[in-house]
Amino acid sequence: MSIVRVFTASSFASIANATRLVNDLGEVRTMWKAALNARRGSTARRALDVLI
């Protein structure tokens, strides 16, 4: 197997993994946002965006 094919395959695998990670983090943020009992605009809500 040539280095170009290995590099190409690993690049596509990385893209797939990154896409899954972004989707998973979006789901986690949605769950945390629903569970958070802070006022809208509070520091806790702003921190949620920083933490994720």
SERO-297756 format. One record per residue (C-alpha): residue number from 0; y, z, x; residue in one letter. Coordinates in Angstrom, 3 decimals. Layout:
<pts>
+-----+----------+----------+----------+--------+
: num :        y :        z :        x : residu :
+-----+----------+----------+----------+--------+
: NUM :        Y :        Z :        X :      A :
...
+-----+----------+----------+----------+--------+
</pts>
This chain:
<pts>
+-----+----------+----------+----------+--------+
: num :        y :        z :        x : residu :
+-----+----------+----------+----------+--------+
:   0 :    0.000 :    0.000 :    0.000 :      M :
:   1 :    3.359 :   -0.967 :    1.433 :      S :
:   2 :    6.213 :    1.458 :    1.915 :      I :
:   3 :    8.306 :   -0.511 :   -0.565 :      V :
:   4 :    5.723 :   -0.054 :   -3.316 :      R :
:   5 :    5.364 :    3.659 :   -2.561 :      V :
:   6 :    9.138 :    4.087 :   -2.586 :      F :
:   7 :    9.461 :    2.129 :   -5.846 :      T :
:   8 :    6.708 :    4.115 :   -7.546 :      A :
:   9 :    8.209 :    7.419 :   -6.435 :      S :
:  10 :   11.655 :    6.333 :   -7.626 :      S :
:  11 :   10.351 :    5.576 :  -11.106 :      F :
:  12 :    8.446 :    8.865 :  -11.178 :      A :
:  13 :   11.643 :   10.688 :  -10.199 :      S :
:  14 :   13.589 :    8.993 :  -12.975 :      I :
:  15 :   10.929 :    9.964 :  -15.529 :      A :
:  16 :   10.921 :   13.568 :  -14.302 :      N :
:  17 :   14.715 :   13.777 :  -14.373 :      A :
:  18 :   14.800 :   12.406 :  -17.917 :      T :
:  19 :   12.262 :   14.991 :  -19.036 :      R :
:  20 :   14.228 :   17.769 :  -17.332 :      L :
:  21 :   17.455 :   16.752 :  -19.066 :      V :
:  22 :   15.691 :   16.679 :  -22.434 :      N :
:  23 :   14.042 :   20.063 :  -21.822 :      D :
:  24 :   17.352 :   21.646 :  -20.799 :      L :
:  25 :   18.987 :   20.254 :  -23.928 :      G :
:  26 :   16.296 :   21.868 :  -26.063 :      E :
:  27 :   16.676 :   25.192 :  -24.250 :      V :
:  28 :   20.447 :   25.094 :  -24.734 :      R :
:  29 :   20.019 :   24.406 :  -28.434 :      T :
:  30 :   17.631 :   27.356 :  -28.811 :      M :
:  31 :   19.905 :   29.704 :  -26.844 :      W :
:  32 :   22.942 :   28.565 :  -28.825 :      K :
:  33 :   21.134 :   29.327 :  -32.084 :      A :
:  34 :   20.063 :   32.763 :  -30.820 :      A :
:  35 :   23.514 :   33.705 :  -29.462 :      L :
:  36 :   25.438 :   35.990 :  -31.809 :      N :
:  37 :   28.829 :   35.656 :  -30.122 :      A :
:  38 :   32.034 :   34.375 :  -31.664 :      R :
:  39 :   32.931 :   30.719 :  -31.306 :      R :
:  40 :   34.998 :   30.238 :  -28.138 :      G :
:  41 :   33.819 :   33.518 :  -26.626 :      S :
:  42 :   33.059 :   33.910 :  -22.947 :      T :
:  43 :   29.358 :   34.187 :  -23.741 :      A :
:  44 :   29.357 :   30.738 :  -25.351 :      R :
:  45 :   31.297 :   29.230 :  -22.440 :      R :
:  46 :   28.902 :   30.890 :  -19.995 :      A :
:  47 :   25.986 :   29.241 :  -21.786 :      L :
:  48 :   27.264 :   25.835 :  -20.677 :      D :
:  49 :   27.613 :   27.052 :  -17.099 :      V :
:  50 :   24.162 :   28.641 :  -17.003 :      L :
:  51 :   22.429 :   25.526 :  -18.245 :      I :
+-----+----------+----------+----------+--------+
</pts>
